[in-house]
Amino acid sequence: MALIYDKLYVVNFGDCKGIGRCGTCHVRLPEDAEETLLIRSGNEPNTLGKMTGVLPTSRLSCHMPIDERLHALRVEIMQDEEPGLY
C-alpha cells in the first residue's frame, strides 16, 4: 500500500491508512505470483470476506511486506470492482 500510495494517486485508496479494515487497497496479484505473496494476514481475511470481487489472488496491499518479492510485480488495483493495471 505504501508504494502505491506514495507513487500513484489513486482516489480513495488506503482510507484506513494500513490497518486492513476498509478494503480500499484491494489488489489482485498475477496468477503466477509467488505463493508466499498470497498468504493473507491480520484483518485481511475478515475484510476480504466482506467484499465482492475477491479472488484467490486478492490481497490488501497494506498487509503485503515491501521486499524483493515485489520487484517488477504487476498488480491490478481494484476500485469499485474495476481493475486498473499498474
N, C-alpha and C positions, 0 to 999 in steps of 0.2 A: 504494500500500500504506500509506503513512504517513497519508493522510487517513482511510482505512477503519480502520486500527489505532487511531488517536487518537480517532475519533468514534464508532465502533461496537465493541461487544465481540463478537467472533466467535471461538468456541472453536477453538484450534489454527490460527489464521490467522497467516501470516507467520513460521513457525517458524525459517526460516534468516535472518531479520532483513534481508531485502532483497538477498541475493546471487544469487537466481534459481535455486537448486538444489533446493528442496523441493517447489515447486508448490502449497503451501498457500494462496497468494494468487491462485489462478486465478480470473479473472473473464471474463465474456463481455460484450462490448460490443454495443450495438444494431446491427442490420443496416445502418442508415443512418449509422453513425458515420463521422466524417471519416477518409478513407483514411490519413492520416498517423498516426492513432492505432492503426492495425492493423499497423504496421511493427514487427516483433519485433527485439529487440537482445540483445547479450551472451549469457548462458547460456540465454536464454529459448527459442530454437528447440529446443535439445537437451533441455531439461527438459520442454517441452510434448510433444515427440516420444515421450517415455516414458510419457505419461499417457493415460488413456482419457477419452472425453467431450470431446475437444478439437475445436473448430470453427474455421473461418477467422476468426471474430470473437473467439477466445480470446486472452487476454493474461495475463501475470503482472503483477499490478498494481505490483509492486516495480520493474518496468522502465519504467513509464509516468511521464514527467515531469509534475510538477504545474505546469500553466499554464492559460491561458484556454480551451483546447480542452476542458477538463474541466468548465467551467461548465455546470451543470444536466444533465450527462450521467448517465443512469441505467445502472447495471451490474448484472449478476447475479453474486453471489458464489457460487462453486461449492465446495461442501463435500460430499464423498462422493457426487459426481455429482448432488446435489440442489441446484438453484439457489435462492438466496434473493434476491429483488429488493430493491435499496436505491437 
